[in-house]
Amino acid sequence: MEAFTKRIMSLLKKWLLEIVYFDIINTKMSPEEGLDTPTDTTLEQVATRESALENLSSEVTQALQGGEYSSVQGSPAETKSVVDKIVEQTGSEFLVLRYAISQEEAAVSKITDGFEAIAPEGSSESLSEKFSAVSNFGQLFETIAEKSDKPVLAILENVQNVQEQGRGDLLRNIRALYNGRARDKSLRNLTWLLTGTASPTELLPQDFGTPYNIGRNFTVPELQRP
């Protein structure tokens, strides 16, 4: 019980510093005094929140294990927590390639480079400067799926930070990898997990005709306040 309490206290301080759950705290904070001791109500809320994220991560994990492309909608801090749990649960089962877009307006070429840097050796041999960044992106993951002995779990976090002009092409390319399973059995070895502040379809440019209507979209549940 003592270890559990310490863990909850640690999580609480982290979330407070990130201003994720500042509106549920019913204690006062001042620069001079620092954080007051959390109340029992606050600790209970944090424990409930942690349990909700655990349950969500389990649901998403089951979908991914079933080969379903998935997405998780929520704040960056919340979705990162969910992804951390998923990776912990699936790390030995999948070849996990995880890339988080940390800066706004990231170009597709930067995302491709980011995945290329963590891909297995030899995966980028088919890439060329003559191809577009989006084409290289798709080719990279076709090669990874073909060569990997394990199922591949590709994770792209913070999709909202992709440049808008390239975001539609990127999501369309991921959709094409999913549809490609019908013609290329090796692509059944690849599963995608996306995270963002909105669903992939909502993040598409308004004039983009084709919706991202594949897989399952999960949403971080809203915080229940007393």
BELVENLIN-V613622 format. One record per residue. RES is the residue in three letters. SS is DSSP state (H for helix, E for strand, C for the rest). BURIAL is # if it has 24 or more other ideal C-beta (glycine too) atoms within 12 Angstrom, else .. D_LAST is the distance of its C-alpha to the last C-alpha in Angstrom with 1 decimal. Layout:
BEGIN
RES:SS:BURIAL:D_LAST / RES:SS:BURIAL:D_LAST
END
This chain:
BEGIN
MET:C:.:24.4 / GLU:H:.:25.4 / ALA:H:.:26.1 / PHE:H:.:22.7 / THR:H:.:21.1 / LYS:H:.:23.5 / ARG:H:.:22.7 / ILE:H:#:18.9 / MET:H:.:19.9 / SER:H:.:22.3 / LEU:H:#:20.0 / LEU:H:#:17.5 / LYS:H:#:20.5 / LYS:H:.:21.8 / TRP:H:#:18.8 / LEU:H:#:18.5 / LEU:H:.:22.2 / GLU:C:.:22.0 / ILE:C:.:19.2 / VAL:C:#:17.4 / TYR:C:#:13.9 / PHE:H:.:14.7 / ASP:H:.:11.9 / ILE:H:#:9.2 / ILE:C:#:11.5 / ASN:C:.:11.3 / THR:C:.:14.9 / LYS:C:.:18.0 / MET:E:.:20.4 / SER:E:.:24.1 / PRO:C:.:27.1 / GLU:C:.:29.0 / GLU:C:.:26.6 / GLY:E:.:24.8 / LEU:E:.:21.4 / ASP:C:.:20.2 / THR:C:.:19.2 / PRO:C:#:15.7 / THR:C:.:13.6 / ASP:H:.:12.8 / THR:H:.:9.0 / THR:H:#:10.3 / LEU:H:#:12.9 / GLU:H:.:10.8 / GLN:H:#:9.0 / VAL:H:#:12.5 / ALA:H:.:14.0 / THR:H:.:12.0 / ARG:H:#:13.0 / GLU:H:#:16.5 / SER:H:.:16.7 / ALA:H:#:16.0 / LEU:H:#:18.7 / GLU:H:.:21.0 / ASN:H:.:20.8 / LEU:H:#:21.5 / SER:H:#:24.3 / SER:H:.:25.8 / GLU:H:#:25.9 / VAL:H:#:27.5 / THR:H:#:29.9 / GLN:H:.:31.1 / ALA:H:#:31.8 / LEU:H:#:33.7 / GLN:H:.:35.7 / GLY:C:.:36.7 / GLY:C:#:38.1 / GLU:C:#:35.6 / TYR:C:#:35.2 / SER:E:#:31.4 / SER:E:#:29.2 / VAL:E:#:25.6 / GLN:E:#:23.8 / GLY:C:#:21.2 / SER:C:#:21.4 / PRO:H:#:24.4 / ALA:H:#:22.4 / GLU:H:#:20.4 / THR:H:#:23.5 / LYS:H:#:25.6 / SER:H:#:23.4 / VAL:H:#:23.8 / VAL:H:#:27.6 / ASP:H:#:28.0 / LYS:H:#:26.9 / ILE:H:#:29.1 / VAL:H:#:32.1 / GLU:H:.:31.6 / GLN:H:.:31.8 / THR:H:#:34.6 / GLY:C:.:36.7 / SER:C:.:39.5 / GLU:C:.:39.6 / PHE:E:#:39.9 / LEU:E:#:41.7 / VAL:E:#:38.6 / LEU:E:#:39.3 / ARG:E:#:36.3 / TYR:E:#:36.5 / ALA:E:#:33.7 / ILE:C:#:34.6 / SER:C:.:33.8 / GLN:C:.:35.5 / GLU:C:.:35.1 / GLU:C:.:38.0 / ALA:E:#:39.3 / ALA:C:#:42.4 / VAL:H:#:43.0 / SER:H:#:45.9 / LYS:H:#:43.6 / ILE:H:#:41.4 / THR:H:#:44.5 / ASP:H:.:45.9 / GLY:H:#:42.6 / PHE:H:#:42.8 / GLU:H:#:46.6 / ALA:H:.:46.2 / ILE:H:.:44.2 / ALA:C:#:46.0 / PRO:C:#:48.6 / GLU:C:.:52.1 / GLY:C:.:54.2 / SER:C:#:51.4 / SER:C:#:52.4 / GLU:C:.:56.1 / SER:C:.:55.9 / LEU:C:#:54.2 / SER:C:.:56.3 / GLU:C:.:56.2 / LYS:C:.:58.0 / PHE:C:.:54.9 / SER:C:.:51.8 / ALA:H:#:48.7 / VAL:H:#:47.0 / SER:H:#:50.0 / ASN:H:#:50.0 / PHE:H:#:46.3 / GLY:H:#:47.0 / GLN:H:#:50.2 / LEU:H:#:48.5 / PHE:H:#:46.1 / GLU:H:#:48.8 / THR:H:#:50.8 / ILE:H:#:48.0 / ALA:H:#:47.2 / GLU:H:#:51.0 / LYS:H:.:51.7 / SER:C:#:48.6 / ASP:C:.:49.1 / LYS:C:.:45.4 / PRO:E:#:42.9 / VAL:E:#:41.7 / LEU:E:#:38.0 / ALA:E:#:37.9 / ILE:E:#:34.7 / LEU:E:#:34.3 / GLU:E:#:31.2 / ASN:C:#:30.2 / VAL:H:#:32.4 / GLN:H:#:31.3 / ASN:H:#:33.5 / VAL:E:#:36.7 / GLN:C:#:39.1 / GLU:H:.:38.6 / GLN:H:.:42.3 / GLY:H:#:42.3 / ARG:H:#:38.9 / GLY:H:#:40.1 / ASP:H:#:43.2 / LEU:H:#:41.2 / LEU:H:#:38.8 / ARG:H:#:41.9 / ASN:H:#:43.6 / ILE:H:#:40.8 / ARG:H:#:40.9 / ALA:H:#:44.7 / LEU:H:#:44.3 / TYR:H:#:42.3 / ASN:H:.:44.9 / GLY:H:#:47.6 / ARG:H:#:46.9 / ALA:H:.:49.2 / ARG:C:.:52.2 / ASP:C:.:51.5 / LYS:H:.:50.4 / SER:H:.:49.6 / LEU:H:#:46.6 / ARG:H:.:45.0 / ASN:H:#:44.7 / LEU:E:#:42.3 / THR:E:#:38.6 / TRP:E:#:36.4 / LEU:E:#:32.7 / LEU:E:#:31.6 / THR:E:#:28.4 / GLY:E:#:27.4 / THR:C:#:24.9 / ALA:C:#:26.1 / SER:C:#:28.0 / PRO:H:#:31.8 / THR:H:#:32.8 / GLU:H:.:30.7 / LEU:H:#:32.2 / LEU:C:#:35.7 / PRO:C:.:37.8 / GLN:C:.:37.8 / ASP:C:.:41.5 / PHE:C:.:41.2 / GLY:C:.:42.3 / THR:C:.:41.3 / PRO:C:.:37.6 / TYR:C:#:36.3 / ASN:C:.:36.0 / ILE:C:#:36.4 / GLY:C:#:34.3 / ARG:E:#:30.5 / ASN:E:#:27.7 / PHE:E:#:24.4 / THR:E:#:21.2 / VAL:C:#:18.5 / PRO:C:.:15.4 / GLU:C:.:12.7 / LEU:C:.:9.8 / GLN:C:.:6.7 / ARG:C:.:3.8 / PRO:C:.:0.0
END
